[in-house]
Amino acid sequence: MLQLITSRYDDRHWRKKIEKTLGLPQSGVGDPAQQQMFMYLKIGLKAYKSRRADPDSWIVGGYATKEIVDRAKFQPQLVGPDITKDDVAFLGSDPGKEIDEAWWDEMLVSWFDVPEEEKPAEPEGESAIDSESASSAKAEKA
């Protein structure tokens, strides 16, 4: 996904899809190093907004995007303290012909599958603990 963002930003066909990806939450990226790279790109490519209520807009394409990608490749410490040159070496290289519309749809589905599976497990566990502590508190008062 990061290869796609950093290599196909000049292709009009992919530009809107890249902008939509940058608008997604970082929780969809599994690997911590890739999550740091995603946030670096997201922050670096965010356009200045004059009003807080405006939706986010992105600078995708042209010299500004190339500069952000090159800066990450040649100064990986800007991305994160644990990022090495090997971690960012793939940025800017095309991922290949197998990355197409079908892959894009699968990526978006998997992006939102992971967080949704984790959310129901947390409230159920917390509510069970809360109800136990509430019943024990009532028993102490009686």
Disulfide bonds with the S-S distance in Angstrom:
none
